[in-house]
Amino acid sequence: MKFSEFSYKRPDMERFQEDFNSLLTQFKSAQTVEEQNRVMKLINKLRSTFNTMFNIAQINYSTDTFNKDYEAEQRFFDTNEPIYKGLETSFYQALCASPFRSTLQTIWGKQLFDIAHASSEVFHPDILESLQAENKLISEYMKLIASAKIDLDGTEHNLSSLRPLEMSPNRETRRKASQARWQFFEANSQQLDHIFDQLVKLRHQMAQKLGFANFVEMGYKRMKRTDYDAKMVKGYRDQVLAVVVPIAAELRQRQAKRIGVEQLKYYDLPFNFRSGNPKPKGDPNWIIKHGKKMYEELSNETGEFFNFMLDNELMDLVTRKGKASGGYCTYISGYDAPFIFSNFNGTSDDINVLTHEAGHAFQVYMSRSFEVPEYYWPTYEACEIHSMSMEFLAWPWMGQFFQEDEAKFKFEHLSDAVIFLPYGVSVDEFQHFVYENPEATPDERKTAWRKIEQKYLPWVDYEDNEFLNRGGFWQKQGHIFASPFYYIDYTLAQICAFQFWDKSEQNLSGAFDDYLRLCKAGGSQSFLNLVKYANLSSPFEQGCLETVVQPVKTYLEAVNDMSL
């Protein structure tokens, strides 16, 4: 069934709550583990009906934020999703309190109960209205970013369509395009500060109502982080600072020499080669045609998956007016269907986002048979292993997309992955500052961002851009608004993905076997257990980054990038 044929019906929340509470009563009063197990399956089926409609509504709205009907459904879920979370929490509490818990844990696994416990700690009816307000503010941010209409030399752009101009070989074109982007953010900075200030204060108030000192611990529990904490994350950030920042700085120096500038400016950073950045050699339909061939050749499983996505029109890939920014993958459980959303813009990002989001979609496709929805996806940092590793597992086919620029793309892809790590930990450290200092003013937040940025990204030169020099760059990072503490995940996963890259360079088949096994495990284990399951080293281990990054550094040093 094609996505356009999926049935959408707004849930009747009164009826849904009645049905859910009836099943919950049956679960609590069950006299045998078999009876509890039977009712548990019915509860999961009911949860699936809500989540199916929620995800269809979210997809519809993100594909056209100007559509009033889609916006109305998004508002409905902004209000009612926290009510659903309250019901889900009641189920989690009953599950943890079950007299048959040990037997149920044997059947379903420890991870379900760890998730249930963590989730129970971050919801209470007292914060329902705050959660609704949080959702509405996030939608307000999403709509504001999607509304960007940027005039540049007589042509109207959104934020995605500016990207190719920011990669232009002409330095003045790059400068003007980058300035146009940041002029949009500066013009809307006061509104963005207002939205974020409300979000921070809401989250802090919720945390205090639930007995936390601030939102940091609550945020970690909302992310279902059950086997590492903020102290371990700080130790990991310190590793990035000591090991990766010097390598990234050297790569930026090579970039300046390569593109022929004495000093990299902020508008030079996306431009990698004097001959022009690598671009796919065809339009979106051509990319999809080659993507189909790639996934059919990679494995039987990936071929089956990608054809399923194509046959059922489960991808919306090309940028257009009114479309939300960025890219994502979600899962529509009622139809056993992943969905990929992105904004193709004619750059190498199109290939990266296709392989990245396909990695997410392939994982959930392989784990869709789990009976508990908690296991469709792992926690976020483990999710990103699948996506970032798929980018590298696809390397043998990059010649199809980039042809004579294959070597150029691979150097750019791998070096950008290294350079990303310091930025990723900057976002994380900034969020810790924000929620440890909830009374900080918008100006104090910007000052903190700029200080953190200078620590991890010492090569960034904003020239005379006052907005960026004051610390405004972070406002473009949607995760900071919508998904607090969801960003270190990308960097942890990148360290795991580098390990898959190294394995695949030596033995693609063996690397894919480990990858497939990881995908099939879904979310049935915690992050660190999944890392072990895939035969990877934990990023938290002292010395891990030095060991993992060394083969990457060796590869990049061996490339004569001046000739590309």
MARTOR-419198 format. One record per residue (C-alpha): residue number from 1; residue in three letters; x, y, z. Coordinates in steps of 0.05 Angstrom, whole numbers. Layout:
<pts>
PT | i | aa | xx | yy | zz
PT | NUM | ala | X | Y | Z
...
</pts>
This chain:
<pts>
PT | i | aa | xx | yy | zz
PT | 1 | met | 0 | 0 | 0
PT | 2 | lys | 27 | 68 | -20
PT | 3 | phe | 35 | 121 | 34
PT | 4 | ser | -18 | 164 | -1
PT | 5 | glu | -67 | 106 | 11
PT | 6 | phe | -52 | 100 | 85
PT | 7 | ser | -115 | 113 | 125
PT | 8 | tyr | -113 | 172 | 172
PT | 9 | lys | -166 | 185 | 225
PT | 10 | arg | -157 | 232 | 284
PT | 11 | pro | -160 | 190 | 348
PT | 12 | asp | -222 | 198 | 391
PT | 13 | met | -183 | 212 | 455
PT | 14 | glu | -242 | 201 | 502
PT | 15 | arg | -255 | 132 | 473
PT | 16 | phe | -180 | 117 | 469
PT | 17 | gln | -171 | 134 | 543
PT | 18 | glu | -230 | 90 | 562
PT | 19 | asp | -203 | 31 | 523
PT | 20 | phe | -133 | 40 | 549
PT | 21 | asn | -155 | 46 | 622
PT | 22 | ser | -200 | -15 | 614
PT | 23 | leu | -142 | -57 | 590
PT | 24 | leu | -97 | -29 | 644
PT | 25 | thr | -147 | -50 | 697
PT | 26 | gln | -147 | -120 | 667
PT | 27 | phe | -71 | -121 | 667
PT | 28 | lys | -67 | -102 | 741
PT | 29 | ser | -120 | -152 | 762
PT | 30 | ala | -93 | -210 | 722
PT | 31 | gln | -82 | -272 | 765
PT | 32 | thr | -31 | -306 | 720
PT | 33 | val | 29 | -285 | 679
PT | 34 | glu | -5 | -314 | 617
PT | 35 | glu | -64 | -267 | 627
PT | 36 | gln | -19 | -207 | 638
PT | 37 | asn | 20 | -225 | 576
PT | 38 | arg | -45 | -230 | 535
PT | 39 | val | -69 | -162 | 559
PT | 40 | met | -1 | -131 | 548
PT | 41 | lys | -5 | -150 | 474
PT | 42 | leu | -73 | -116 | 469
PT | 43 | ile | -45 | -53 | 502
PT | 44 | asn | 12 | -53 | 452
PT | 45 | lys | -37 | -60 | 394
PT | 46 | leu | -77 | 0 | 420
PT | 47 | arg | -13 | 40 | 428
PT | 48 | ser | 4 | 24 | 356
PT | 49 | thr | -62 | 54 | 331
PT | 50 | phe | -46 | 120 | 365
PT | 51 | asn | 27 | 122 | 343
PT | 52 | thr | 7 | 106 | 271
PT | 53 | met | -39 | 166 | 267
PT | 54 | phe | 12 | 209 | 304
PT | 55 | asn | 67 | 193 | 254
PT | 56 | ile | 23 | 202 | 193
PT | 57 | ala | 1 | 270 | 219
PT | 58 | gln | 73 | 290 | 233
PT | 59 | ile | 96 | 268 | 163
PT | 60 | asn | 38 | 306 | 130
PT | 61 | tyr | 54 | 370 | 168
PT | 62 | ser | 129 | 368 | 155
PT | 63 | thr | 118 | 357 | 81
PT | 64 | asp | 74 | 420 | 78
PT | 65 | thr | 74 | 466 | 138
PT | 66 | phe | 30 | 515 | 100
PT | 67 | asn | -28 | 466 | 96
PT | 68 | lys | -81 | 488 | 146
PT | 69 | asp | -111 | 418 | 154
PT | 70 | tyr | -43 | 387 | 167
PT | 71 | glu | -28 | 443 | 217
PT | 72 | ala | -93 | 430 | 253
PT | 73 | glu | -75 | 356 | 261
PT | 74 | gln | -6 | 375 | 286
PT | 75 | arg | -38 | 421 | 338
PT | 76 | phe | -84 | 363 | 359
PT | 77 | phe | -24 | 319 | 373
PT | 78 | asp | 14 | 375 | 406
PT | 79 | thr | -42 | 376 | 457
PT | 80 | asn | -58 | 302 | 461
PT | 81 | glu | 9 | 267 | 455
PT | 82 | pro | 25 | 285 | 528
PT | 83 | ile | -42 | 254 | 549
PT | 84 | tyr | -20 | 191 | 512
PT | 85 | lys | 47 | 194 | 548
PT | 86 | gly | 9 | 196 | 614
PT | 87 | leu | -28 | 132 | 596
PT | 88 | glu | 36 | 99 | 573
PT | 89 | thr | 69 | 118 | 638
PT | 90 | ser | 12 | 85 | 677
PT | 91 | phe | 25 | 22 | 638
PT | 92 | tyr | 100 | 26 | 651
PT | 93 | gln | 87 | 34 | 726
PT | 94 | ala | 40 | -26 | 726
PT | 95 | leu | 91 | -66 | 687
PT | 96 | cys | 147 | -50 | 737
PT | 97 | ala | 100 | -67 | 795
PT | 98 | ser | 76 | -133 | 766
PT | 99 | pro | 79 | -192 | 814
PT | 100 | phe | 102 | -231 | 752
PT | 101 | arg | 157 | -182 | 734
PT | 102 | ser | 214 | -233 | 736
PT | 103 | thr | 177 | -280 | 688
PT | 104 | leu | 156 | -223 | 642
PT | 105 | gln | 227 | -198 | 642
PT | 106 | thr | 251 | -267 | 620
PT | 107 | ile | 200 | -265 | 563
PT | 108 | trp | 210 | -193 | 540
PT | 109 | gly | 280 | -176 | 564
PT | 110 | lys | 310 | -130 | 616
PT | 111 | gln | 313 | -69 | 569
PT | 112 | leu | 237 | -61 | 567
PT | 113 | phe | 236 | -55 | 643
PT | 114 | asp | 295 | -7 | 644
PT | 115 | ile | 259 | 37 | 593
PT | 116 | ala | 194 | 32 | 632
PT | 117 | his | 229 | 52 | 697
PT | 118 | ala | 265 | 112 | 665
PT | 119 | ser | 202 | 135 | 629
PT | 120 | ser | 160 | 130 | 693
PT | 121 | glu | 207 | 178 | 728
PT | 122 | val | 197 | 234 | 677
PT | 123 | phe | 121 | 238 | 674
PT | 124 | his | 68 | 259 | 724
PT | 125 | pro | -2 | 289 | 711
PT | 126 | asp | 23 | 353 | 744
PT | 127 | ile | 67 | 368 | 684
PT | 128 | leu | 15 | 351 | 630
PT | 129 | glu | 1 | 424 | 612
PT | 130 | ser | 75 | 439 | 610
PT | 131 | leu | 87 | 382 | 561
PT | 132 | gln | 31 | 408 | 517
PT | 133 | ala | 61 | 478 | 519
PT | 134 | glu | 130 | 448 | 502
PT | 135 | asn | 101 | 413 | 440
PT | 136 | lys | 68 | 477 | 416
PT | 137 | leu | 133 | 517 | 423
PT | 138 | ile | 171 | 464 | 384
PT | 139 | ser | 119 | 467 | 328
PT | 140 | glu | 125 | 543 | 329
PT | 141 | tyr | 201 | 537 | 319
PT | 142 | met | 191 | 486 | 263
PT | 143 | lys | 142 | 531 | 227
PT | 144 | leu | 186 | 593 | 235
PT | 145 | ile | 246 | 558 | 204
PT | 146 | ala | 204 | 529 | 147
PT | 147 | ser | 176 | 598 | 132
PT | 148 | ala | 243 | 626 | 110
PT | 149 | lys | 236 | 664 | 44
PT | 150 | ile | 305 | 692 | 29
PT | 151 | asp | 315 | 737 | -31
PT | 152 | leu | 383 | 731 | -62
PT | 153 | asp | 397 | 766 | -128
PT | 154 | gly | 324 | 765 | -146
PT | 155 | thr | 312 | 691 | -131
PT | 156 | glu | 273 | 667 | -71
PT | 157 | his | 305 | 613 | -29
PT | 158 | asn | 290 | 572 | 33
PT | 159 | leu | 346 | 550 | 80
PT | 160 | ser | 357 | 484 | 42
PT | 161 | ser | 362 | 515 | -27
PT | 162 | leu | 415 | 564 | -3
PT | 163 | arg | 462 | 506 | 11
PT | 164 | pro | 489 | 497 | -61
PT | 165 | leu | 506 | 571 | -64
PT | 166 | glu | 544 | 566 | 1
PT | 167 | met | 588 | 513 | -32
PT | 168 | ser | 601 | 555 | -95
PT | 169 | pro | 673 | 560 | -121
PT | 170 | asn | 662 | 635 | -124
PT | 171 | arg | 680 | 663 | -57
PT | 172 | glu | 635 | 724 | -63
PT | 173 | thr | 576 | 679 | -79
PT | 174 | arg | 591 | 638 | -17
PT | 175 | arg | 597 | 700 | 25
PT | 176 | lys | 531 | 730 | 1
PT | 177 | ala | 493 | 664 | 8
PT | 178 | ser | 520 | 653 | 79
PT | 179 | gln | 504 | 724 | 98
PT | 180 | ala | 433 | 716 | 72
PT | 181 | arg | 424 | 654 | 115
PT | 182 | trp | 448 | 689 | 178
PT | 183 | gln | 409 | 752 | 163
PT | 184 | phe | 347 | 709 | 167
PT | 185 | phe | 368 | 682 | 235
PT | 186 | glu | 388 | 751 | 260
PT | 187 | ala | 321 | 781 | 237
PT | 188 | asn | 285 | 726 | 276
PT | 189 | ser | 334 | 720 | 333
PT | 190 | gln | 290 | 755 | 384
PT | 191 | gln | 232 | 708 | 369
PT | 192 | leu | 279 | 647 | 370
PT | 193 | asp | 307 | 671 | 437
PT | 194 | his | 236 | 679 | 464
PT | 195 | ile | 215 | 609 | 441
PT | 196 | phe | 278 | 578 | 471
PT | 197 | asp | 274 | 617 | 536
PT | 198 | gln | 203 | 591 | 546
PT | 199 | leu | 226 | 520 | 530
PT | 200 | val | 283 | 523 | 580
PT | 201 | lys | 240 | 550 | 636
PT | 202 | leu | 185 | 500 | 622
PT | 203 | arg | 235 | 442 | 623
PT | 204 | his | 267 | 467 | 687
PT | 205 | gln | 200 | 475 | 722
PT | 206 | met | 179 | 404 | 700
PT | 207 | ala | 244 | 376 | 727
PT | 208 | gln | 236 | 410 | 794
PT | 209 | lys | 163 | 386 | 800
PT | 210 | leu | 188 | 315 | 789
PT | 211 | gly | 242 | 322 | 842
PT | 212 | phe | 304 | 334 | 799
PT | 213 | ala | 352 | 390 | 815
PT | 214 | asn | 349 | 413 | 742
PT | 215 | phe | 331 | 387 | 674
PT | 216 | val | 398 | 351 | 661
PT | 217 | glu | 381 | 286 | 695
PT | 218 | met | 309 | 289 | 672
PT | 219 | gly | 333 | 301 | 601
PT | 220 | tyr | 379 | 240 | 604
PT | 221 | lys | 321 | 197 | 629
PT | 222 | arg | 275 | 224 | 574
PT | 223 | met | 328 | 200 | 525
PT | 224 | lys | 325 | 131 | 560
PT | 225 | arg | 399 | 131 | 575
PT | 226 | thr | 404 | 74 | 623
PT | 227 | asp | 478 | 55 | 623
PT | 228 | tyr | 516 | 121 | 622
PT | 229 | asp | 510 | 189 | 654
PT | 230 | ala | 532 | 262 | 647
PT | 231 | lys | 599 | 248 | 681
PT | 232 | met | 616 | 195 | 629
PT | 233 | val | 594 | 242 | 573
PT | 234 | lys | 641 | 296 | 600
PT | 235 | gly | 699 | 247 | 600
PT | 236 | tyr | 682 | 230 | 528
PT | 237 | arg | 680 | 305 | 509
PT | 238 | asp | 749 | 312 | 541
PT | 239 | gln | 774 | 256 | 496
PT | 240 | val | 747 | 292 | 435
PT | 241 | leu | 782 | 356 | 457
PT | 242 | ala | 849 | 322 | 467
PT | 243 | val | 849 | 273 | 409
PT | 244 | val | 803 | 299 | 354
PT | 245 | val | 807 | 375 | 357
PT | 246 | pro | 881 | 376 | 336
PT | 247 | ile | 866 | 330 | 277
PT | 248 | ala | 806 | 372 | 256
PT | 249 | ala | 847 | 436 | 261
PT | 250 | glu | 899 | 405 | 215
PT | 251 | leu | 845 | 386 | 166
PT | 252 | arg | 819 | 457 | 165
PT | 253 | gln | 890 | 482 | 151
PT | 254 | arg | 894 | 433 | 92
PT | 255 | gln | 827 | 459 | 68
PT | 256 | ala | 851 | 532 | 68
PT | 257 | lys | 912 | 513 | 27
PT | 258 | arg | 870 | 469 | -19
PT | 259 | ile | 819 | 523 | -36
PT | 260 | gly | 872 | 578 | -41
PT | 261 | val | 855 | 624 | 17
PT | 262 | glu | 903 | 650 | 69
PT | 263 | gln | 852 | 646 | 125
PT | 264 | leu | 787 | 606 | 125
PT | 265 | lys | 726 | 650 | 140
PT | 266 | tyr | 659 | 622 | 163
PT | 267 | tyr | 632 | 626 | 92
PT | 268 | asp | 690 | 583 | 66
PT | 269 | leu | 678 | 524 | 112
PT | 270 | pro | 627 | 487 | 67
PT | 271 | phe | 674 | 494 | 6
PT | 272 | asn | 725 | 438 | 1
PT | 273 | phe | 758 | 439 | -67
PT | 274 | arg | 780 | 494 | -115
PT | 275 | ser | 752 | 452 | -172
PT | 276 | gly | 685 | 451 | -136
PT | 277 | asn | 654 | 404 | -85
PT | 278 | pro | 633 | 335 | -109
PT | 279 | lys | 561 | 332 | -132
PT | 280 | pro | 518 | 274 | -154
PT | 281 | lys | 519 | 270 | -229
PT | 282 | gly | 443 | 267 | -238
PT | 283 | asp | 376 | 291 | -214
PT | 284 | pro | 336 | 260 | -156
PT | 285 | asn | 305 | 206 | -200
PT | 286 | trp | 374 | 187 | -225
PT | 287 | ile | 399 | 184 | -153
PT | 288 | ile | 342 | 138 | -133
PT | 289 | lys | 355 | 93 | -194
PT | 290 | his | 427 | 84 | -173
PT | 291 | gly | 407 | 77 | -100
PT | 292 | lys | 363 | 19 | -119
PT | 293 | lys | 421 | -15 | -155
PT | 294 | met | 467 | -2 | -96
PT | 295 | tyr | 421 | -32 | -45
PT | 296 | glu | 405 | -92 | -88
PT | 297 | glu | 479 | -106 | -95
PT | 298 | leu | 497 | -94 | -22
PT | 299 | ser | 453 | -152 | 4
PT | 300 | asn | 388 | -188 | -7
PT | 301 | glu | 361 | -155 | 55
PT | 302 | thr | 377 | -84 | 34
PT | 303 | gly | 351 | -97 | -36
PT | 304 | glu | 284 | -122 | -10
PT | 305 | phe | 280 | -63 | 38
PT | 306 | phe | 295 | -9 | -14
PT | 307 | asn | 245 | -37 | -64
PT | 308 | phe | 193 | -38 | -9
PT | 309 | met | 206 | 36 | 3
PT | 310 | leu | 201 | 52 | -71
PT | 311 | asp | 140 | 9 | -85
PT | 312 | asn | 102 | 41 | -28
PT | 313 | glu | 125 | 113 | -40
PT | 314 | leu | 154 | 118 | 29
PT | 315 | met | 204 | 174 | 13
PT | 316 | asp | 195 | 249 | 6
PT | 317 | leu | 264 | 273 | -14
PT | 318 | val | 265 | 339 | -52
PT | 319 | thr | 263 | 409 | -21
PT | 320 | arg | 205 | 456 | -37
PT | 321 | lys | 168 | 516 | -8
PT | 322 | gly | 133 | 503 | 57
PT | 323 | lys | 169 | 439 | 71
PT | 324 | ala | 202 | 431 | 139
PT | 325 | ser | 277 | 434 | 140
PT | 326 | gly | 326 | 376 | 152
PT | 327 | gly | 316 | 302 | 144
PT | 328 | tyr | 289 | 246 | 187
PT | 329 | cys | 263 | 175 | 187
PT | 330 | thr | 202 | 152 | 224
PT | 331 | tyr | 162 | 88 | 230
PT | 332 | ile | 88 | 77 | 218
PT | 333 | ser | 76 | 15 | 259
PT | 334 | gly | 5 | 1 | 235
PT | 335 | tyr | 32 | -9 | 165
PT | 336 | asp | 101 | -38 | 183
PT | 337 | ala | 129 | 19 | 142
PT | 338 | pro | 189 | 64 | 153
PT | 339 | phe | 185 | 134 | 121
PT | 340 | ile | 244 | 176 | 98
PT | 341 | phe | 240 | 253 | 95
PT | 342 | ser | 295 | 297 | 67
PT | 343 | asn | 310 | 360 | 27
PT | 344 | phe | 352 | 343 | -34
PT | 345 | asn | 387 | 406 | -60
PT | 346 | gly | 437 | 382 | -113
PT | 347 | thr | 498 | 374 | -67
PT | 348 | ser | 534 | 314 | -39
PT | 349 | asp | 488 | 322 | 21
PT | 350 | asp | 435 | 287 | -22
PT | 351 | ile | 475 | 222 | -22
PT | 352 | asn | 495 | 229 | 51
PT | 353 | val | 423 | 240 | 73
PT | 354 | leu | 398 | 183 | 29
PT | 355 | thr | 447 | 132 | 58
PT | 356 | his | 440 | 161 | 129
PT | 357 | glu | 364 | 159 | 132
PT | 358 | ala | 363 | 93 | 94
PT | 359 | gly | 406 | 65 | 150
PT | 360 | his | 353 | 85 | 201
PT | 361 | ala | 297 | 58 | 157
PT | 362 | phe | 334 | -8 | 143
PT | 363 | gln | 344 | -19 | 217
PT | 364 | val | 271 | -10 | 235
PT | 365 | tyr | 251 | -52 | 175
PT | 366 | met | 294 | -109 | 201
PT | 367 | ser | 267 | -102 | 273
PT | 368 | arg | 194 | -90 | 256
PT | 369 | ser | 174 | -160 | 279
PT | 370 | phe | 185 | -144 | 353
PT | 371 | glu | 120 | -147 | 391
PT | 372 | val | 137 | -90 | 439
PT | 373 | pro | 142 | -21 | 407
PT | 374 | glu | 200 | -3 | 452
PT | 375 | tyr | 243 | -50 | 411
PT | 376 | tyr | 227 | -22 | 342
PT | 377 | trp | 282 | 29 | 353
PT | 378 | pro | 341 | 30 | 401
PT | 379 | thr | 357 | 92 | 441
PT | 380 | tyr | 380 | 150 | 398
PT | 381 | glu | 456 | 142 | 403
PT | 382 | ala | 449 | 70 | 381
PT | 383 | cys | 400 | 90 | 325
PT | 384 | glu | 454 | 135 | 296
PT | 385 | ile | 503 | 77 | 291
PT | 386 | his | 458 | 47 | 237
PT | 387 | ser | 452 | 111 | 198
PT | 388 | met | 524 | 135 | 201
PT | 389 | ser | 552 | 65 | 188
PT | 390 | met | 507 | 56 | 127
PT | 391 | glu | 540 | 118 | 98
PT | 392 | phe | 606 | 81 | 100
PT | 393 | leu | 580 | 13 | 80
PT | 394 | ala | 555 | 47 | 16
PT | 395 | trp | 625 | 71 | -3
PT | 396 | pro | 639 | 17 | -56
PT | 397 | trp | 581 | 47 | -97
PT | 398 | met | 600 | 120 | -91
PT | 399 | gly | 631 | 118 | -160
PT | 400 | gln | 561 | 108 | -189
PT | 401 | phe | 538 | 174 | -159
PT | 402 | phe | 601 | 216 | -165
PT | 403 | gln | 638 | 183 | -224
PT | 404 | glu | 706 | 218 | -233
PT | 405 | asp | 696 | 254 | -166
PT | 406 | glu | 692 | 190 | -125
PT | 407 | ala | 759 | 201 | -90
PT | 408 | lys | 741 | 273 | -78
PT | 409 | phe | 675 | 253 | -45
PT | 410 | lys | 707 | 200 | -1
PT | 411 | phe | 760 | 248 | 24
PT | 412 | glu | 706 | 301 | 38
PT | 413 | his | 660 | 251 | 72
PT | 414 | leu | 712 | 222 | 118
PT | 415 | ser | 745 | 289 | 136
PT | 416 | asp | 677 | 321 | 148
PT | 417 | ala | 660 | 264 | 196
PT | 418 | val | 723 | 280 | 236
PT | 419 | ile | 710 | 355 | 235
PT | 420 | phe | 638 | 343 | 258
PT | 421 | leu | 659 | 312 | 324
PT | 422 | pro | 682 | 377 | 358
PT | 423 | tyr | 619 | 412 | 335
PT | 424 | gly | 576 | 355 | 361
PT | 425 | val | 607 | 358 | 431
PT | 426 | ser | 601 | 435 | 429
PT | 427 | val | 525 | 428 | 422
PT | 428 | asp | 524 | 379 | 480
PT | 429 | glu | 566 | 422 | 526
PT | 430 | phe | 523 | 482 | 509
PT | 431 | gln | 460 | 444 | 529
PT | 432 | his | 491 | 425 | 595
PT | 433 | phe | 506 | 498 | 608
PT | 434 | val | 435 | 518 | 588
PT | 435 | tyr | 400 | 470 | 635
PT | 436 | glu | 450 | 477 | 692
PT | 437 | asn | 438 | 552 | 687
PT | 438 | pro | 364 | 559 | 671
PT | 439 | glu | 361 | 632 | 692
PT | 440 | ala | 415 | 653 | 642
PT | 441 | thr | 392 | 708 | 595
PT | 442 | pro | 391 | 700 | 520
PT | 443 | asp | 454 | 742 | 515
PT | 444 | glu | 488 | 700 | 568
PT | 445 | arg | 470 | 637 | 529
PT | 446 | lys | 501 | 666 | 466
PT | 447 | thr | 564 | 686 | 504
PT | 448 | ala | 569 | 615 | 532
PT | 449 | trp | 560 | 585 | 462
PT | 450 | arg | 615 | 629 | 433
PT | 451 | lys | 663 | 609 | 490
PT | 452 | ile | 648 | 535 | 479
PT | 453 | glu | 655 | 544 | 404
PT | 454 | gln | 724 | 576 | 411
PT | 455 | lys | 745 | 517 | 456
PT | 456 | tyr | 726 | 461 | 407
PT | 457 | leu | 726 | 499 | 340
PT | 458 | pro | 785 | 547 | 345
PT | 459 | trp | 789 | 554 | 269
PT | 460 | val | 722 | 588 | 262
PT | 461 | asp | 730 | 661 | 239
PT | 462 | tyr | 665 | 700 | 234
PT | 463 | glu | 700 | 761 | 205
PT | 464 | asp | 653 | 821 | 213
PT | 465 | asn | 589 | 782 | 224
PT | 466 | glu | 566 | 811 | 290
PT | 467 | phe | 508 | 762 | 300
PT | 468 | leu | 555 | 702 | 296
PT | 469 | asn | 610 | 736 | 336
PT | 470 | arg | 559 | 748 | 391
PT | 471 | gly | 544 | 673 | 392
PT | 472 | gly | 482 | 665 | 349
PT | 473 | phe | 503 | 603 | 309
PT | 474 | trp | 468 | 553 | 355
PT | 475 | gln | 399 | 579 | 337
PT | 476 | lys | 401 | 541 | 271
PT | 477 | gln | 408 | 474 | 307
PT | 478 | gly | 337 | 447 | 312
PT | 479 | his | 356 | 391 | 360
PT | 480 | ile | 372 | 443 | 414
PT | 481 | phe | 300 | 467 | 411
PT | 482 | ala | 262 | 403 | 397
PT | 483 | ser | 303 | 346 | 428
PT | 484 | pro | 344 | 369 | 487
PT | 485 | phe | 409 | 330 | 496
PT | 486 | tyr | 398 | 294 | 429
PT | 487 | tyr | 464 | 311 | 396
PT | 488 | ile | 522 | 277 | 432
PT | 489 | asp | 488 | 215 | 403
PT | 490 | tyr | 513 | 231 | 334
PT | 491 | thr | 585 | 236 | 358
PT | 492 | leu | 582 | 172 | 399
PT | 493 | ala | 553 | 137 | 338
PT | 494 | gln | 606 | 168 | 293
PT | 495 | ile | 660 | 133 | 334
PT | 496 | cys | 623 | 68 | 324
PT | 497 | ala | 613 | 83 | 250
PT | 498 | phe | 688 | 95 | 241
PT | 499 | gln | 698 | 24 | 267
PT | 500 | phe | 649 | -3 | 215
PT | 501 | trp | 686 | 39 | 162
PT | 502 | asp | 753 | 7 | 182
PT | 503 | lys | 723 | -63 | 182
PT | 504 | ser | 689 | -52 | 114
PT | 505 | glu | 753 | -27 | 82
PT | 506 | gln | 785 | -94 | 101
PT | 507 | asn | 725 | -141 | 93
PT | 508 | leu | 658 | -111 | 71
PT | 509 | ser | 620 | -177 | 78
PT | 510 | gly | 644 | -188 | 150
PT | 511 | ala | 628 | -115 | 168
PT | 512 | phe | 558 | -121 | 139
PT | 513 | asp | 545 | -186 | 178
PT | 514 | asp | 560 | -148 | 243
PT | 515 | tyr | 517 | -90 | 219
PT | 516 | leu | 458 | -135 | 200
PT | 517 | arg | 461 | -169 | 268
PT | 518 | leu | 459 | -101 | 301
PT | 519 | cys | 399 | -78 | 260
PT | 520 | lys | 360 | -141 | 276
PT | 521 | ala | 371 | -130 | 350
PT | 522 | gly | 331 | -65 | 345
PT | 523 | gly | 322 | -33 | 414
PT | 524 | ser | 322 | -98 | 453
PT | 525 | gln | 387 | -79 | 489
PT | 526 | ser | 418 | -16 | 517
PT | 527 | phe | 469 | 26 | 479
PT | 528 | leu | 531 | -4 | 511
PT | 529 | asn | 505 | -75 | 504
PT | 530 | leu | 489 | -63 | 430
PT | 531 | val | 559 | -37 | 420
PT | 532 | lys | 587 | -102 | 448
PT | 533 | tyr | 537 | -142 | 408
PT | 534 | ala | 563 | -111 | 343
PT | 535 | asn | 636 | -125 | 363
PT | 536 | leu | 652 | -51 | 373
PT | 537 | ser | 691 | -14 | 426
PT | 538 | ser | 654 | 34 | 471
PT | 539 | pro | 668 | 108 | 459
PT | 540 | phe | 670 | 118 | 534
PT | 541 | glu | 731 | 73 | 543
PT | 542 | gln | 793 | 113 | 558
PT | 543 | gly | 838 | 111 | 496
PT | 544 | cys | 782 | 88 | 450
PT | 545 | leu | 781 | 151 | 408
PT | 546 | glu | 857 | 150 | 397
PT | 547 | thr | 853 | 78 | 373
PT | 548 | val | 791 | 88 | 329
PT | 549 | val | 811 | 154 | 297
PT | 550 | gln | 882 | 131 | 279
PT | 551 | pro | 863 | 91 | 216
PT | 552 | val | 820 | 149 | 193
PT | 553 | lys | 878 | 198 | 203
PT | 554 | thr | 925 | 151 | 166
PT | 555 | tyr | 876 | 146 | 107
PT | 556 | leu | 867 | 221 | 102
PT | 557 | glu | 942 | 235 | 107
PT | 558 | ala | 955 | 188 | 49
PT | 559 | val | 909 | 227 | 3
PT | 560 | asn | 939 | 280 | -42
PT | 561 | asp | 880 | 327 | -32
PT | 562 | met | 914 | 383 | -71
PT | 563 | ser | 904 | 342 | -134
PT | 564 | leu | 829 | 331 | -124
</pts>
